[in-house]
């Protein structure tokens, strides 16, 4: 499936209307409000897909790698909980007000190998993933063809440096799990080889302002 046109949500952190709030009435809005919550057990929560339009084919590795600032193999060290951005007060199906925001999950991730860019290796870095548990703890919002990283597992991440130097992971296929237990398993995996090839043949047809992460070597 291809998602084209409009603007890449991963870069602009645009507000998305998700399935759980469609049809509700907005009462008030506070774009800067953020509420932090502790990590919760997500194993039995249903997935509510976020949908967006993109300027690239998000299933083409050459295009996604070309758009990303960093592509790296990382081990998830910890899940630090969820914050909510662009919080709005809405009416639920019973006409009662409730707050709904876009979830972002905070992680610490150890970079094992850089494919694109030069992030510090073997040091836990603070990284934010767009998506997470809803404020009522009843569902998980992630993009289609996306998932929340799990602690102690290895992934290939596609990340974007933000203006403040932080790192955002966002969009479909922005973290690909690796069935690996050490670096030798990683570099010999089909997924790793595919992303190395995509980097060597990356397509950078989209022009945008780029920033540098404070976590670079």
C-alpha positions in Angstrom: 0.0 0.0 0.0 1.3 3.5 -0.9 0.7 6.7 1.1 1.4 9.8 -1.0 0.9 13.5 -1.1 0.5 16.1 1.7 3.3 16.1 4.4 5.3 13.5 6.2 3.9 13.3 9.7 7.2 11.9 11.1 9.0 15.1 10.2 6.4 17.7 11.1 4.7 15.9 14.1 1.3 16.9 12.7 -1.8 16.2 14.6 -3.7 13.1 13.4 -7.3 12.2 13.9 -7.4 8.6 15.1 -10.2 6.1 15.0 -11.0 6.5 18.7 -11.9 10.2 18.4 -13.6 10.4 15.0 -17.0 12.0 15.3 -16.3 13.7 18.7 -16.8 17.4 19.2 -13.8 19.5 20.2 -14.5 21.8 23.1 -11.2 23.3 23.9 -7.6 23.0 22.7 -4.2 23.3 24.3 -1.4 22.5 21.7 1.4 22.6 24.3 0.0 20.5 27.0 1.8 17.2 27.8 0.8 14.7 30.4 3.3 12.0 31.4 2.2 8.5 32.5 4.1 5.5 33.6 4.6 2.4 31.3 1.7 0.0 31.3 1.3 -3.6 30.3 0.3 -3.5 26.6 0.2 -7.2 25.8 -3.6 -7.4 25.9 -4.5 -3.9 24.6 -6.1 -3.6 21.1 -4.3 -1.7 18.3 -6.0 1.4 16.9 -4.2 2.4 13.7 -3.3 6.0 13.0 -3.6 6.9 9.4 -1.7 9.6 7.5 -0.7 10.8 4.0 3.0 10.8 3.1 5.2 12.3 0.4 7.0 9.1 -0.1 6.2 5.4 -0.6 6.6 4.2 3.0 7.1 0.6 1.8 10.1 1.5 -0.3 13.2 1.3 1.8 15.3 3.4 -0.5 12.8 6.3 -0.1 12.4 5.9 3.7 16.1 5.7 4.3 16.6 8.7 2.0 14.2 10.8 4.0 15.5 9.7 7.5 18.3 11.5 9.2 19.5 8.3 11.0 19.2 4.6 10.3 20.6 2.4 13.0 20.4 -0.9 14.8 19.5 -0.4 18.4 18.6 -2.4 21.5 15.7 -1.1 23.5 17.0 -0.6 27.1 13.9 0.8 28.7 10.4 2.2 28.2 10.1 5.5 30.1 6.3 6.0 29.6 4.0 8.0 27.4 3.4 11.7 27.0 0.5 13.3 25.1 0.8 16.3 22.7 -1.8 18.5 21.1 -4.3 17.7 23.9 -7.9 18.6 23.1 -11.0 18.4 25.3 -13.7 16.5 23.5 -17.2 15.2 24.1 -17.5 11.4 24.3 -20.5 9.4 23.1 -22.3 10.3 26.3 -21.7 14.1 25.9 -19.2 14.2 28.7 -15.9 16.0 28.3 -12.6 14.0 28.0 -9.1 14.9 27.1 -7.5 13.3 24.1 -3.9 13.8 22.9 -1.5 12.3 20.4 0.6 9.7 22.3 4.4 9.7 22.2 6.4 7.0 24.0 9.8 7.7 25.6 12.5 5.1 25.3 16.2 4.7 26.1 17.9 2.9 23.2 21.5 1.7 22.9 22.9 2.1 19.3 24.7 -1.1 18.2 25.5 -0.1 14.6 25.0 3.0 12.4 23.8 2.4 8.9 23.1 6.1 8.2 24.5 8.9 10.4 26.8 8.7 13.3 25.0 8.4 16.7 26.9 7.5 19.8 27.2 3.7 20.2 27.0 1.6 23.4 25.5 4.4 25.4 21.7 4.6 26.2 20.2 7.5 24.3 16.8 9.2 24.9 14.5 8.6 21.9 10.8 9.4 21.4 8.5 7.2 19.4 5.2 8.6 17.9 2.5 6.3 19.1 1.6 4.7 22.4 -1.0 3.9 25.0 -4.1 6.1 24.9 -4.8 8.3 27.9 -7.6 6.0 29.2 -5.2 3.0 28.9 -7.7 1.1 26.7 -5.8 0.9 23.4 -2.5 1.5 21.6 -2.3 4.1 18.8 0.4 3.4 16.1 0.6 3.9 12.4 -0.5 1.2 10.0 2.5 -1.1 9.4 4.1 0.1 12.6 4.6 -1.2 16.2 5.8 -0.1 19.6 9.4 -1.3 20.3 9.7 -3.8 23.1 12.4 -3.7 25.9 15.5 -6.0 25.4 14.8 -6.5 21.7 16.8 -5.4 18.7 15.4 -3.2 15.9 16.5 -1.3 12.8 15.2 2.3 13.5 14.6 5.1 11.1 14.8 8.4 13.0 14.6 12.1 12.5 16.6 14.8 14.3 14.4 17.5 15.8 15.2 21.2 16.1 16.1 20.8 19.8 18.5 18.0 19.0 16.2 15.2 20.2 15.4 12.1 18.1 12.0 11.1 16.9 11.1 7.7 15.5 7.8 8.0 13.5 5.8 6.5 10.7 5.0 3.2 9.1 8.0 0.7 9.1 10.1 3.0 11.3 11.3 0.2 13.4 11.9 -3.3 12.1 12.5 -6.1 14.6 15.6 -8.3 14.3 15.7 -11.9 15.4 19.3 -11.4 16.8 21.2 -11.8 20.0 24.6 -10.3 19.0 26.2 -8.1 16.4 27.2 -11.1 14.2 23.6 -12.2 14.0 22.6 -8.6 13.2 25.0 -7.9 10.3 24.3 -11.3 8.7 20.5 -10.9 8.8 18.5 -10.3 5.7 16.9 -7.2 7.2 20.3 -5.6 7.9 21.6 -6.3 4.4 18.4 -4.9 2.9 18.8 -1.6 4.8 22.5 -1.4 4.0 21.6 -1.7 0.3 18.8 0.8 0.7 21.3 3.3 2.2 23.8 2.8 -0.6 21.0 3.4 -3.1 18.9 5.8 -1.2 16.4 8.1 -2.9 16.3 11.7 -1.6 13.8 13.3 -3.8 12.1 15.2 -0.9 13.7 18.4 0.1 13.2 19.5 3.8 15.1 21.3 6.5 17.3 18.9 8.4 18.7 19.1 11.9 21.5 17.4 13.8 21.0 15.3 16.9 22.7 16.1 20.1 23.5 12.4 20.4 25.9 12.3 17.5 29.5 11.1 18.0 
